[in-house]
Amino acid sequence: MLKPRKVWDGIYLVGGPQLTDDRDCCIYLVDGGSELALIDAGLGFSCHAVLENIKMLGLDTILLKYVIATHGHIDHIGGLRYFKDLGLTVICHEMEYGAVVKGEARLTAEWYYGVKYRPVSADLLLKGEMQDIPVGNLVLRCLHTPGHTPGGISPYVDINDTRVLFGQDIHGPFDPSWGSDMEKWRDSMHKLLELEADILCEGHFGIYSPADKVREYIQYYLDYHCK
């Protein structure tokens, strides 16, 4: 098993395959000093392990304030109920309401994992193209990047002249049953390229840096899906 690790100043990998549960997406932690935020929540069977990993890094789980769902697939949102019960503020884009809040099975893709999603109320529904979430002394900029799903977001944060992008599920997959739209996805990928991020924290395949590797990763999937 892998151990949780620091990605950059204030950014940590605290969950994911070989770290918590092989069915989890990669779960990241943003440390803003006085507050902590989770990027995604995993499938839901390893939430306690996520907390233990945060403690292993020497951080105080009492400071956990937000859990931000990048989109509504169950391997990203299955743990939302657990963290909400701990008092965290649940955040997602309003266009993921059907998955996160209503728990519509076709939108959560729960059939893929054979796991039943437990719906949870969202404390903050993001709207429009961009919305900022202060996390202590940092600001997470939540960019709407539809395509994989209708309400997918790609948060990013600038720390010490370095831009860290949480680009979950850039690679896909795509299915019209959960609202995939390839034209919107292509537009979203171009938006991500324009960010010129230095570090990419991806949803299933880990961390990419420096900037040229980030661009290469995004461009690869653009080329692959746009043949």
N, CA, C and O of each residue as an XYZ file, in Angstrom:
908
protein
N       0.831     -1.202      0.000
C       0.000      0.000      0.000
C       0.871      1.260      0.000
O       1.922      1.312      0.639
N       0.412      2.253     -0.722
C       1.120      3.526     -0.747
C       0.786      4.333      0.498
O      -0.145      4.004      1.233
N       1.555      5.394      0.727
C       1.295      6.281      1.855
C       0.844      7.642      1.333
O       1.184      8.023      0.213
N       0.076      8.377      2.144
C      -0.301      9.729      1.724
C       0.950     10.564      1.529
O       1.970     10.334      2.178
N       0.866     11.539      0.630
C       2.076     12.307      0.373
C       1.772     13.751     -0.009
O       0.679     14.095     -0.458
N       2.773     14.559      0.189
C       2.691     15.956     -0.197
C       2.904     16.076     -1.694
O       3.838     15.495     -2.248
N       2.028     16.837     -2.350
C       2.145     17.105     -3.778
C       2.873     18.427     -4.000
O       3.758     18.537     -4.848
N       2.481     19.413     -3.226
C       3.051     20.760     -3.285
C       2.727     21.428     -1.961
O       2.000     20.851     -1.152
N       3.230     22.598     -1.719
C       2.920     23.307     -0.480
C       1.410     23.423     -0.327
O       0.745     24.065     -1.140
N       0.866     22.797      0.724
C      -0.568     22.887      0.992
C      -1.433     21.929      0.203
O      -2.658     21.992      0.308
N      -0.841     21.039     -0.585
C      -1.604     20.089     -1.400
C      -1.107     18.673     -1.109
O       0.096     18.409     -1.127
N      -2.053     17.761     -0.838
C      -1.693     16.386     -0.476
C      -2.595     15.387     -1.184
O      -3.761     15.665     -1.465
N      -2.036     14.230     -1.464
C      -2.810     13.081     -1.934
C      -3.127     12.217     -0.723
O      -2.216     11.698     -0.077
N      -4.420     12.057     -0.407
C      -4.807     11.354      0.826
C      -5.681     10.130      0.583
O      -6.033      9.428      1.530
N      -6.034      9.864     -0.670
C      -6.853      8.698     -0.959
C      -6.749      8.307     -2.413
O      -6.345      9.108     -3.257
N      -7.121      7.049     -2.709
C      -7.092      6.575     -4.081
C      -6.597      5.149     -4.163
O      -6.320      4.527     -3.137
N      -6.483      4.617     -5.380
C      -6.005      3.248     -5.564
C      -4.658      3.015     -4.886
O      -3.756      3.850     -4.963
N      -4.539      1.876     -4.228
C      -3.340      1.469     -3.499
C      -3.031      2.368     -2.309
O      -1.977      2.254     -1.683
N      -3.968      3.264     -2.007
C      -3.777      4.165     -0.870
C      -4.904      4.000      0.146
O      -4.661      3.956      1.352
N      -6.134      3.909     -0.349
C      -7.288      3.672      0.523
C      -8.103      2.483      0.016
O      -8.258      1.485      0.722
N      -8.624      2.591     -1.209
C      -9.444      1.545     -1.809
C      -9.229      1.641     -3.319
O      -9.280      2.731     -3.889
N      -8.990      0.509     -3.959
C      -8.706      0.529     -5.400
C      -9.873      1.057     -6.223
O      -9.697      1.427     -7.384
N     -11.063      1.096     -5.629
C     -12.235      1.616     -6.341
C     -12.399      3.124     -6.156
O     -13.235      3.738     -6.818
N     -11.616      3.720     -5.272
C     -11.682      5.165     -5.051
C     -11.045      5.921     -6.205
O     -10.101      5.442     -6.834
N     -11.577      7.114     -6.474
C     -10.820      8.066     -7.281
C      -9.663      8.578     -6.427
O      -9.592      8.280     -5.235
N      -8.775      9.333     -7.019
C      -7.753     10.018     -6.226
C      -8.420     11.129     -5.425
O      -9.184     11.928     -5.967
N      -8.126     11.169     -4.142
C      -8.703     12.156     -3.224
C      -7.582     13.075     -2.765
O      -6.559     12.623     -2.252
N      -7.791     14.364     -2.957
C      -6.760     15.346     -2.620
C      -7.217     16.233     -1.472
O      -8.412     16.422     -1.245
N      -6.244     16.770     -0.757
C      -6.502     17.662      0.369
C      -5.831     19.005      0.110
O      -4.668     19.066     -0.289
N      -6.580     20.074      0.342
C      -6.052     21.427      0.235
C      -5.956     22.010      1.638
O      -6.949     22.053      2.365
N      -4.773     22.453      2.016
C      -4.517     22.994      3.354
C      -4.349     24.502      3.261
O      -3.326     25.001      2.792
N      -5.378     25.223      3.720
C      -5.322     26.683      3.724
C      -4.925     27.262      5.071
O      -5.157     28.441      5.339
N      -4.323     26.429      5.921
C      -3.881     26.903      7.238
C      -4.961     26.732      8.289
O      -4.904     25.808      9.100
N      -5.937     27.612      8.276
C      -7.008     27.540      9.273
C      -8.152     26.625      8.841
O      -9.024     26.295      9.645
N      -8.147     26.211      7.558
C      -9.195     25.334      7.039
C      -8.591     24.329      6.062
O      -7.589     24.595      5.397
N      -9.239     23.161      5.999
C      -8.856     22.125      5.050
C     -10.049     21.801      4.157
O     -11.199     21.878      4.591
N      -9.769     21.438      2.907
C     -10.821     21.041      1.976
C     -10.417     19.753      1.268
O      -9.267     19.593      0.859
N     -11.370     18.838      1.127
C     -11.170     17.625      0.355
C     -11.669     17.845     -1.066
O     -12.735     18.424     -1.275
N     -10.903     17.387     -2.028
C     -11.352     17.348     -3.416
C     -11.779     15.913     -3.696
O     -10.944     15.023     -3.858
N     -13.084     15.703     -3.749
C     -13.734     14.411     -3.928
C     -13.662     13.548     -2.664
O     -12.883     13.800     -1.745
N     -14.530     12.499     -2.667
C     -14.735     11.744     -1.432
C     -14.576     10.238     -1.585
O     -14.739      9.498     -0.615
N     -14.258      9.774     -2.796
C     -14.098      8.342     -2.994
C     -15.420      7.602     -3.019
O     -16.488      8.210     -2.962
N     -15.336      6.273     -3.107
C     -16.523      5.431     -3.238
C     -17.342      5.356     -1.962
O     -18.552      5.134     -2.013
N     -16.694      5.539     -0.814
C     -17.437      5.579      0.436
C     -17.086      4.514      1.449
O     -17.618      4.525      2.559
N     -16.200      3.589      1.095
C     -15.849      2.508      2.012
C     -14.524      2.748      2.734
O     -14.100      1.925      3.546
N     -13.877      3.862      2.444
C     -12.543      4.091      3.012
C     -12.416      5.474      3.639
O     -11.308      5.986      3.799
N     -13.541      6.077      3.991
C     -13.495      7.449      4.509
C     -12.675      7.548      5.794
O     -11.951      8.522      6.001
N     -12.791      6.544      6.646
C     -12.007      6.555      7.889
C     -10.514      6.513      7.565
O      -9.710      7.162      8.234
N     -10.147      5.745      6.534
C      -8.744      5.671      6.132
C      -8.258      7.016      5.609
O      -7.099      7.377      5.813
N      -9.128      7.761      4.937
C      -8.772      9.104      4.471
C      -8.441      9.991      5.668
O      -7.450     10.722      5.654
N      -9.272      9.920      6.697
C      -9.014     10.710      7.909
C      -7.692     10.308      8.552
O      -6.923     11.167      8.984
N      -7.429      9.016      8.616
C      -6.176      8.547      9.213
C      -4.974      9.022      8.402
O      -3.925      9.342      8.963
N      -5.130      9.066      7.095
C      -4.038      9.547      6.249
C      -3.756     11.033      6.485
O      -2.606     11.470      6.469
N      -4.817     11.790      6.702
C      -4.642     13.215      7.003
C      -3.883     13.387      8.314
O      -2.991     14.228      8.424
N      -4.247     12.585      9.298
C      -3.549     12.641     10.582
C      -2.101     12.215     10.436
O      -1.218     12.780     11.080
N      -1.847     11.208      9.581
C      -0.493     10.727      9.356
C       0.400     11.829      8.799
O       1.610     11.829      9.023
N      -0.197     12.757      8.078
C       0.545     13.880      7.511
C       0.802     14.983      8.533
O       1.469     15.975      8.237
N       0.263     14.799      9.746
C       0.453     15.779     10.807
C      -0.554     16.912     10.780
O      -0.337     17.957     11.394
N      -1.657     16.709     10.066
C      -2.686     17.742      9.960
C      -3.865     17.410     10.870
O      -4.111     16.246     11.185
N      -4.579     18.429     11.281
C      -5.681     18.289     12.236
C      -7.000     18.148     11.495
O      -7.432     19.086     10.826
N      -7.651     16.991     11.602
C      -8.914     16.753     10.903
C     -10.041     17.648     11.419
O     -11.071     17.785     10.758
N      -9.859     18.252     12.581
C     -10.856     19.196     13.092
C     -10.992     20.398     12.143
O     -12.033     21.053     12.109
N      -9.939     20.676     11.382
C      -9.950     21.824     10.468
C     -10.645     21.527      9.143
O     -10.802     22.426      8.316
N     -11.065     20.273      8.927
C     -11.773     19.939      7.696
C     -13.066     20.739      7.600
O     -13.926     20.643      8.476
N     -13.204     21.526      6.540
C     -14.358     22.408      6.382
C     -15.208     22.060      5.172
O     -16.436     22.126      5.240
N     -14.570     21.691      4.064
C     -15.294     21.477      2.812
C     -14.956     20.118      2.206
O     -13.853     19.598      2.379
N     -15.932     19.556      1.490
C     -15.677     18.446      0.582
C     -16.319     18.836     -0.745
O     -17.527     19.054     -0.830
N     -15.480     18.919     -1.781
C     -15.901     19.452     -3.073
C     -15.958     18.305     -4.079
O     -14.949     17.658     -4.357
N     -17.144     18.064     -4.615
C     -17.340     17.005     -5.602
C     -17.079     17.552     -6.994
O     -17.761     18.473     -7.443
N     -16.091     16.986     -7.677
C     -15.776     17.473     -9.016
C     -16.828     17.059    -10.032
O     -17.027     17.747    -11.033
N     -17.504     15.943     -9.787
C     -18.651     15.531    -10.608
C     -19.369     14.403     -9.887
O     -18.932     13.959     -8.826
N     -20.479     13.938    -10.467
C     -21.387     13.090     -9.719
C     -21.257     11.600     -9.870
O     -22.235     10.892     -9.633
N     -20.111     11.080    -10.249
C     -19.953      9.632    -10.320
C     -19.602      9.075     -8.943
O     -18.897      9.703     -8.153
N     -20.114      7.888     -8.686
C     -20.107      7.362     -7.319
C     -18.701      7.158     -6.757
O     -18.518      7.224     -5.542
N     -17.712      6.915     -7.603
C     -16.348      6.752     -7.078
C     -15.759      8.079     -6.612
O     -14.685      8.115     -6.012
N     -16.470      9.170     -6.893
C     -16.067     10.500     -6.430
C     -16.974     11.030     -5.318
O     -16.554     11.867     -4.519
N     -18.205     10.547     -5.267
C     -19.192     11.114     -4.328
C     -19.723     10.126     -3.295
O     -20.490     10.510     -2.412
N     -19.326      8.863     -3.394
C     -19.866      7.861     -2.482
C     -19.611      8.173     -1.014
O     -20.387      7.762     -0.152
N     -18.528      8.896     -0.720
C     -18.194      9.222      0.669
C     -18.759     10.542      1.162
O     -18.494     10.935      2.298
N     -19.532     11.236      0.334
C     -20.045     12.548      0.749
C     -20.882     12.471      2.015
O     -20.760     13.322      2.896
N     -21.741     11.443      2.112
C     -22.603     11.322      3.287
C     -21.763     11.231      4.562
O     -22.076     11.874      5.564
N     -20.702     10.436      4.520
C     -19.828     10.263      5.688
C     -19.262     11.607      6.127
O     -19.307     11.951      7.308
N     -18.735     12.356      5.183
C     -18.079     13.616      5.539
C     -19.090     14.692      5.917
O     -18.799     15.546      6.755
N     -20.258     14.662      5.319
C     -21.297     15.614      5.719
C     -21.728     15.351      7.160
O     -21.960     16.286      7.926
N     -21.833     14.074      7.521
C     -22.199     13.719      8.897
C     -21.150     14.186      9.899
O     -21.446     14.357     11.081
N     -19.914     14.394      9.420
C     -18.860     14.928     10.292
C     -18.933     16.452     10.389
O     -18.210     17.063     11.177
N     -19.806     17.060      9.588
C     -19.982     18.504      9.645
C     -19.360     19.270      8.493
O     -19.380     20.500      8.491
N     -18.797     18.554      7.496
C     -18.200     19.248      6.356
C     -19.279     19.843      5.450
O     -20.386     19.313      5.356
N     -18.946     20.933      4.798
C     -19.819     21.576      3.826
C     -19.650     20.882      2.481
O     -18.547     20.814      1.939
N     -20.750     20.370      1.953
C     -20.728     19.646      0.678
C     -20.966     20.632     -0.471
O     -21.931     21.397     -0.460
N     -20.073     20.600     -1.455
C     -20.133     21.541     -2.581
C     -20.088     20.765     -3.894
O     -19.280     19.852     -4.067
N     -20.974     21.148     -4.819
C     -20.919     20.614     -6.178
C     -21.561     21.636     -7.107
O     -22.170     22.600     -6.644
N     -21.430     21.434     -8.387
C     -22.070     22.324     -9.351
C     -23.554     22.002     -9.416
O     -23.954     20.852     -9.234
N     -24.368     23.016     -9.676
C     -25.815     22.828     -9.713
C     -26.243     21.812    -10.769
O     -27.297     21.191    -10.632
N     -25.442     21.634    -11.821
C     -25.786     20.693    -12.870
C     -25.465     19.244    -12.490
O     -25.705     18.330    -13.278
N     -24.929     19.034    -11.298
C     -24.737     17.682    -10.765
C     -25.774     17.360     -9.682
O     -25.654     16.358     -8.977
N     -26.777     18.210     -9.561
C     -27.815     18.036     -8.530
C     -28.491     16.664     -8.655
O     -28.719     15.984     -7.654
N     -28.806     16.268     -9.885
C     -29.489     14.994    -10.086
C     -28.699     13.810     -9.584
O     -29.279     12.832     -9.110
N     -27.380     13.880     -9.678
C     -26.537     12.792     -9.193
C     -26.308     12.901     -7.693
O     -26.585     11.960     -6.949
N     -25.805     14.044     -7.250
C     -25.372     14.195     -5.854
C     -26.552     14.219     -4.888
O     -26.539     13.522     -3.873
N     -27.558     15.007     -5.194
C     -28.667     15.217     -4.252
C     -29.817     14.231     -4.479
O     -30.352     13.675     -3.520
N     -30.195     14.013     -5.733
C     -31.308     13.110     -6.033
C     -30.864     11.659     -6.149
O     -31.675     10.743     -6.011
N     -29.587     11.454     -6.401
C     -29.060     10.094     -6.462
C     -29.573      9.281     -7.642
O     -29.786      8.075     -7.514
N     -29.772      9.924     -8.787
C     -30.271      9.207     -9.959
C     -29.203      8.232    -10.448
O     -28.094      8.628    -10.805
N     -29.559      6.961    -10.455
C     -28.577      5.904    -10.702
C     -27.879      6.032    -12.049
O     -26.690      5.729    -12.154
N     -28.588      6.473    -13.077
C     -27.954      6.587    -14.391
C     -26.884      7.675    -14.390
O     -25.937      7.617    -15.173
N     -27.033      8.672    -13.507
C     -26.080      9.776    -13.434
C     -24.894      9.462    -12.529
O     -23.779      9.914    -12.789
N     -25.126      8.693    -11.473
C     -24.034      8.361    -10.547
C     -23.144      7.242    -11.073
O     -22.044      7.030    -10.563
N     -23.620      6.519    -12.103
C     -22.883      5.368    -12.651
C     -22.638      4.309    -11.581
O     -21.645      3.584    -11.637
N     -23.547      4.221    -10.602
C     -23.368      3.248     -9.517
C     -23.404      1.817    -10.020
O     -22.824      0.925     -9.401
N     -24.084      1.591    -11.144
C     -24.159      0.249    -11.731
C     -22.779     -0.301    -12.071
O     -22.559     -1.512    -12.043
N     -21.861      0.589    -12.387
C     -20.517      0.158    -12.786
C     -19.790     -0.506    -11.626
O     -18.999     -1.428    -11.824
N     -20.062     -0.032    -10.415
C     -19.382     -0.548     -9.221
C     -20.253     -1.516     -8.420
O     -19.774     -2.161     -7.487
N     -21.537     -1.616     -8.786
C     -22.432     -2.486     -8.045
C     -22.640     -2.030     -6.610
O     -22.837     -2.846     -5.710
N     -22.595     -0.701     -6.402
C     -22.733     -0.106     -5.077
C     -23.864      0.913     -5.107
O     -23.969      1.693     -6.054
N     -24.701      0.913     -4.093
C     -25.807      1.859     -4.029
C     -25.343      3.177     -3.424
O     -24.764      3.206     -2.338
N     -25.603      4.266     -4.140
C     -25.231      5.592     -3.651
C     -26.248      6.083     -2.621
O     -27.453      5.881     -2.772
N     -25.740      6.729     -1.578
C     -26.604      7.337     -0.563
C     -26.661      8.848     -0.813
O     -25.691      9.554     -0.537
N     -27.781      9.347     -1.328
C     -27.881     10.782     -1.652
C     -27.619     11.657     -0.436
O     -27.824     11.250      0.708
N     -27.161     12.869     -0.718
C     -26.842     13.813      0.348
C     -27.234     15.209     -0.123
O     -27.122     15.516     -1.310
N     -27.683     16.039      0.780
C     -28.005     17.417      0.413
C     -26.722     18.208      0.207
O     -25.738     18.010      0.920
N     -26.739     19.095     -0.762
C     -25.576     19.959     -1.019
C     -25.747     21.266     -0.259
O     -26.816     21.875     -0.291
N     -24.703     21.688      0.416
C     -24.757     22.941      1.167
C     -24.507     24.145      0.270
O     -24.971     25.251      0.549
N     -23.766     23.914     -0.814
C     -23.490     24.990     -1.762
C     -23.506     24.422     -3.167
O     -22.740     23.513     -3.486
N     -24.384     24.961     -4.013
C     -24.443     24.588     -5.415
C     -23.756     25.680     -6.226
O     -24.205     26.826     -6.251
N     -22.678     25.316     -6.880
C     -21.958     26.273     -7.699
C     -22.763     26.589     -8.953
O     -23.470     25.731     -9.482
N     -22.649     27.817     -9.419
C     -23.409     28.251    -10.585
C     -22.481     28.897    -11.604
O     -21.473     29.507    -11.249
N     -22.838     28.753    -12.871
C     -22.122     29.456    -13.915
C     -20.752     28.897    -14.214
O     -20.442     27.749    -13.896
N     -19.932     29.737    -14.834
C     -18.635     29.354    -15.374
C     -17.552     29.211    -14.314
O     -16.692     28.337    -14.418
N     -17.590     30.060    -13.302
C     -16.511     30.076    -12.305
C     -17.043     30.577    -10.972
O     -17.811     31.537    -10.913
N     -16.624     29.917     -9.913
C     -16.963     30.382     -8.574
C     -15.784     30.091     -7.657
O     -15.181     29.020     -7.729
N     -15.461     31.046     -6.797
C     -14.324     30.910     -5.891
C     -14.768     30.398     -4.528
O     -15.810     30.793     -4.007
N     -13.955     29.510     -3.962
C     -14.185     28.980     -2.624
C     -12.965     29.294     -1.761
O     -11.912     28.687     -1.955
N     -13.079     30.227     -0.816
C     -11.947     30.475      0.093
C     -11.743     29.273      1.020
O     -12.695     28.757      1.605
N     -10.505     28.844      1.140
C     -10.134     27.776      2.070
C      -8.988     28.313      2.903
O      -7.826     28.224      2.508
N      -9.317     28.868      4.054
C      -8.291     29.518      4.864
C      -7.659     30.651      4.083
O      -8.350     31.560      3.623
N      -6.335     30.595      3.934
C      -5.638     31.668      3.227
C      -5.445     31.391      1.735
O      -4.699     32.097      1.056
N      -6.117     30.366      1.236
C      -6.073     30.031     -0.183
C      -7.442     30.245     -0.823
O      -8.457     30.351     -0.135
N      -7.447     30.306     -2.144
C      -8.703     30.421     -2.888
C      -8.734     29.344     -3.964
O      -7.896     29.323     -4.865
N      -9.713     28.452     -3.854
C      -9.948     27.453     -4.888
C     -10.870     28.064     -5.931
O     -11.988     28.470     -5.616
N     -10.412     28.127     -7.146
C     -11.217     28.645     -8.252
C     -11.857     27.457     -8.954
O     -11.157     26.640     -9.552
N     -13.168     27.356     -8.888
C     -13.888     26.191     -9.404
C     -14.415     26.496    -10.798
O     -15.433     27.172    -10.954
N     -13.714     25.992    -11.812
C     -14.046     26.228    -13.207
C     -14.987     25.139    -13.705
O     -14.694     23.950    -13.578
N     -16.116     25.550    -14.270
C     -17.069     24.600    -14.838
C     -16.474     24.005    -16.115
O     -16.174     24.729    -17.064
N     -16.308     22.684    -16.130
C     -15.732     22.001    -17.290
C     -16.616     20.815    -17.684
O     -16.264     19.662    -17.431
N     -17.757     21.101    -18.300
C     -18.664     20.018    -18.704
C     -18.073     19.174    -19.818
O     -17.131     19.581    -20.498
N     -18.640     18.001    -19.991
C     -18.208     17.107    -21.058
C     -18.248     15.667    -20.611
O     -19.004     14.861    -21.154
N     -17.439     15.339    -19.624
C     -17.505     14.003    -19.017
C     -18.883     13.837    -18.380
O     -19.550     12.822    -18.581
N     -19.299     14.834    -17.619
C     -20.658     14.958    -17.093
C     -21.077     16.417    -17.289
O     -20.231     17.264    -17.578
N     -22.378     16.724    -17.135
C     -22.836     18.107    -17.385
C     -22.287     19.141    -16.408
O     -22.056     20.289    -16.787
N     -22.079     18.746    -15.159
C     -21.680     19.725    -14.156
C     -20.296     19.515    -13.588
O     -20.020     19.909    -12.455
N     -19.429     18.903    -14.359
C     -18.065     18.693    -13.889
C     -17.345     20.012    -13.648
O     -17.534     20.976    -14.390
N     -16.533     20.051    -12.624
C     -15.719     21.229    -12.337
C     -14.256     20.813    -12.224
O     -13.940     19.671    -11.891
N     -13.376     21.764    -12.510
C     -11.935     21.549    -12.373
C     -11.372     22.663    -11.503
O     -10.964     23.703    -12.019
N     -11.345     22.459    -10.183
C     -10.802     23.489     -9.296
C      -9.304     23.669     -9.524
O      -8.605     22.726     -9.896
N      -8.825     24.875     -9.299
C      -7.384     25.112     -9.316
C      -7.042     26.169     -8.283
O      -7.887     26.967     -7.875
N      -5.774     26.156     -7.868
C      -5.324     27.066     -6.824
C      -3.898     27.504     -7.140
O      -3.081     26.704     -7.595
N      -3.610     28.766     -6.899
C      -2.264     29.304     -7.103
C      -1.571     29.434     -5.748
O      -2.053     30.122     -4.849
N      -0.417     28.752     -5.624
C       0.347     28.745     -4.376
C       1.811     28.998     -4.709
O       2.435     28.220     -5.431
N       2.357     30.090     -4.178
C       3.774     30.393     -4.387
C       4.158     30.353     -5.866
O       5.125     29.698     -6.253
N       3.390     31.057     -6.673
C       3.649     31.165     -8.117
C       3.519     29.838     -8.856
O       4.012     29.696     -9.975
N       2.865     28.883     -8.242
C       2.640     27.581     -8.877
C       1.138     27.322     -8.943
O       0.428     27.465     -7.948
N       0.670     26.942    -10.117
C      -0.763     26.664    -10.303
C      -0.997     25.158    -10.254
O      -0.429     24.395    -11.035
N      -1.849     24.753     -9.312
C      -2.200     23.346     -9.137
C      -3.631     23.146     -9.609
O      -4.553     23.801     -9.125
N      -3.807     22.239    -10.554
C      -5.112     21.978    -11.158
C      -5.613     20.598    -10.760
O      -4.884     19.611    -10.854
N      -6.859     20.539    -10.316
C      -7.504     19.267    -10.008
C      -8.404     18.922    -11.196
O      -9.579     19.287    -11.234
N      -7.827     18.219    -12.151
C      -8.555     17.892    -13.380
C      -9.005     16.445    -13.365
O      -8.407     15.590    -14.018
N     -10.058     16.177    -12.617
C     -10.512     14.805    -12.447
C     -11.145     14.264    -13.734
O     -11.930     14.954    -14.384
N     -10.800     13.037    -14.088
C     -11.405     12.307    -15.203
C     -11.299     13.031    -16.537
O     -12.228     13.003    -17.343
N     -10.171     13.673    -16.763
C      -9.883     14.266    -18.069
C      -9.985     13.203    -19.165
O     -10.420     13.492    -20.280
N      -9.592     11.999    -18.847
C      -9.521     10.907    -19.820
C     -10.886     10.356    -20.218
O     -10.981      9.632    -21.208
N     -11.942     10.676    -19.478
C     -13.241     10.053    -19.696
C     -13.511      9.042    -18.583
O     -12.986      9.197    -17.480
N     -14.311      8.017    -18.842
C     -14.965      7.659    -20.097
C     -16.194      8.530    -20.376
O     -16.544      9.417    -19.597
N     -16.830      8.247    -21.506
C     -17.964      9.044    -21.936
C     -19.154      8.139    -22.239
O     -19.016      7.078    -22.847
N     -20.328      8.590    -21.796
C     -21.544      7.812    -22.009
C     -22.722      8.775    -22.023
O     -22.903      9.532    -21.070
N     -23.524      8.764    -23.077
C     -24.662      9.684    -23.128
C     -25.668      9.460    -22.007
O     -26.434     10.367    -21.682
N     -25.682      8.264    -21.408
C     -26.653      7.994    -20.343
C     -26.417      8.865    -19.123
O     -27.357      9.159    -18.384
N     -25.177      9.283    -18.899
C     -24.907     10.175    -17.759
C     -24.613     11.608    -18.217
O     -24.130     12.433    -17.441
N     -24.911     11.888    -19.492
C     -24.864     13.261    -19.952
C     -23.562     13.705    -20.587
O     -23.296     14.904    -20.672
N     -22.733     12.750    -21.040
C     -21.480     13.135    -21.696
C     -21.763     13.905    -22.988
O     -22.727     13.627    -23.701
N     -20.910     14.864    -23.262
C     -21.043     15.687    -24.464
C     -19.633     15.977    -24.975
O     -18.893     16.749    -24.366
N     -19.267     15.359    -26.086
C     -17.892     15.451    -26.561
C     -17.526     16.858    -27.030
O     -16.382     17.283    -26.867
N     -18.467     17.575    -27.602
C     -18.169     18.940    -28.041
C     -17.861     19.831    -26.847
O     -16.910     20.613    -26.874
N     -18.676     19.706    -25.793
C     -18.421     20.489    -24.579
C     -17.126     20.043    -23.917
O     -16.394     20.862    -23.361
N     -16.842     18.747    -23.976
C     -15.605     18.243    -23.386
C     -14.390     18.848    -24.082
O     -13.436     19.258    -23.420
N     -14.418     18.903    -25.401
C     -13.295     19.493    -26.137
C     -13.083     20.954    -25.734
O     -11.954     21.403    -25.534
N     -14.197     21.686    -25.621
C     -14.093     23.084    -25.196
C     -13.494     23.178    -23.794
O     -12.672     24.052    -23.518
N     -13.913     22.274    -22.916
C     -13.402     22.274    -21.538
C     -11.908     21.977    -21.499
O     -11.172     22.593    -20.729
N     -11.461     21.041    -22.323
C     -10.039     20.709    -22.341
C      -9.201     21.892    -22.827
O      -8.089     22.110    -22.344
N      -9.732     22.647    -23.773
C      -9.010     23.840    -24.229
C      -8.941     24.888    -23.114
O      -7.945     25.601    -22.986
N      -9.994     24.973    -22.318
C      -9.965     25.881    -21.159
C      -8.856     25.462    -20.192
O      -8.139     26.307    -19.655
N      -8.723     24.158    -19.976
C      -7.689     23.676    -19.061
C      -6.297     23.955    -19.610
O      -5.393     24.313    -18.855
N      -6.118     23.798    -20.904
C      -4.822     24.108    -21.504
C      -4.478     25.581    -21.322
O      -3.322     25.932    -21.088
N      -5.489     26.440    -21.431
C      -5.265     27.879    -21.296
C      -4.858     28.265    -19.874
O      -4.272     29.328    -19.669
N      -5.157     27.428    -18.904
C      -4.769     27.722    -17.518
C      -3.255     27.622    -17.324
O      -2.702     28.234    -16.410
N      -2.592     26.857    -18.178
C      -1.141     26.662    -18.085
C      -0.723     26.234    -16.676
O       0.173     26.821    -16.070
N      -1.393     25.201    -16.177
C      -1.108     24.701    -14.830
C       0.287     24.087    -14.759
O       0.778     23.504    -15.725
N       0.903     24.232    -13.604
C       2.224     23.653    -13.356
C       2.142     22.218    -12.860
O       3.034     21.408    -13.110
N       1.048     21.913    -12.146
C       0.841     20.570    -11.588
C      -0.598     20.162    -11.868
O      -1.526     20.935    -11.631
N      -0.782     18.949    -12.370
C      -2.112     18.381    -12.573
C      -2.323     17.242    -11.591
O      -1.570     16.268    -11.581
N      -3.356     17.374    -10.762
C      -3.783     16.295     -9.874
C      -4.991     15.633    -10.540
O      -6.110     16.140    -10.469
N      -4.746     14.501    -11.183
C      -5.766     13.845    -11.990
C      -6.584     12.899    -11.120
O      -6.174     12.542    -10.016
N      -7.748     12.499    -11.633
C      -8.701     11.758    -10.817
C      -8.424     10.288    -10.632
O      -8.925      9.684     -9.684
N      -7.630      9.689    -11.520
C      -7.368      8.255    -11.405
C      -5.916      7.889    -11.682
O      -5.461      6.818    -11.282
N      -5.188      8.763    -12.359
C      -3.839      8.415    -12.793
C      -2.753      9.235    -12.118
O      -1.612      9.261    -12.580
N      -3.108      9.915    -11.013
C      -2.076     10.550    -10.206
C      -1.686     11.948    -10.636
O      -2.504     12.708    -11.154
N      -0.411     12.278    -10.411
C       0.059     13.659    -10.496
C       1.026     13.822    -11.658
O       1.897     12.985    -11.893
N       0.847     14.930    -12.380
C       1.700     15.243    -13.523
C       2.303     16.630    -13.342
O       1.602     17.575    -12.982
N       3.594     16.749    -13.591
C       4.313     18.026    -13.573
C       5.665     17.796    -14.238
O       6.122     16.656    -14.316
N       6.315     18.857    -14.720
C       5.935     20.266    -14.682
C       4.902     20.606    -15.769
O       4.197     19.726    -16.263
N       4.826     21.884    -16.130
C       3.774     22.378    -17.004
C       3.732     21.670    -18.351
O       2.648     21.414    -18.875
N       4.875     21.352    -18.914
C       4.856     20.712    -20.224
C       4.269     19.306    -20.157
O       3.657     18.844    -21.120
N       4.452     18.620    -19.023
C       3.862     17.296    -18.839
C       2.347     17.400    -18.655
O       1.602     16.531    -19.107
N       1.900     18.457    -17.996
C       0.464     18.685    -17.828
C      -0.174     18.904    -19.199
O      -1.182     18.285    -19.538
N       0.430     19.791    -19.973
C      -0.091     20.072    -21.315
C      -0.086     18.811    -22.173
O      -1.044     18.548    -22.899
N       0.971     18.045    -22.092
C       1.097     16.814    -22.878
C      -0.009     15.827    -22.533
O      -0.578     15.184    -23.414
N      -0.311     15.712    -21.228
C      -1.349     14.780    -20.784
C      -2.714     15.178    -21.336
O      -3.431     14.341    -21.884
N      -3.070     16.441    -21.193
C      -4.373     16.911    -21.676
C      -4.456     16.806    -23.190
O      -5.471     16.375    -23.736
N      -3.382     17.200    -23.863
C      -3.370     17.176    -25.326
C      -3.475     15.749    -25.858
O      -4.090     15.515    -26.899
N      -2.878     14.803    -25.148
C      -2.959     13.401    -25.569
C      -4.412     12.959    -25.684
O      -4.801     12.351    -26.681
N      -5.211     13.262    -24.671
C      -6.603     12.825    -24.701
C      -7.430     13.618    -25.700
O      -8.371     13.087    -26.290
N      -7.087     14.872    -25.891
C      -7.749     15.635    -26.940
C      -7.505     14.995    -28.298
O      -8.437     14.815    -29.082
N      -6.275     14.657    -28.571
C      -5.938     14.025    -29.851
C      -6.588     12.649    -29.974
O      -7.087     12.277    -31.037
N      -6.575     11.900    -28.870
C      -7.095     10.527    -28.889
C      -8.598     10.510    -29.174
O      -9.080      9.694    -29.960
N      -9.332     11.418    -28.525
C     -10.789     11.405    -28.660
C     -11.286     12.228    -29.839
O     -12.478     12.218    -30.144
N     -10.396     12.930    -30.496
C     -10.830     13.811    -31.588
C     -10.241     13.383    -32.929
O     -10.047     14.206    -33.823
N      -9.963     12.105    -33.056
C      -9.400     11.581    -34.314
C     -10.445     11.687    -35.432
O     -10.175     11.301    -36.569
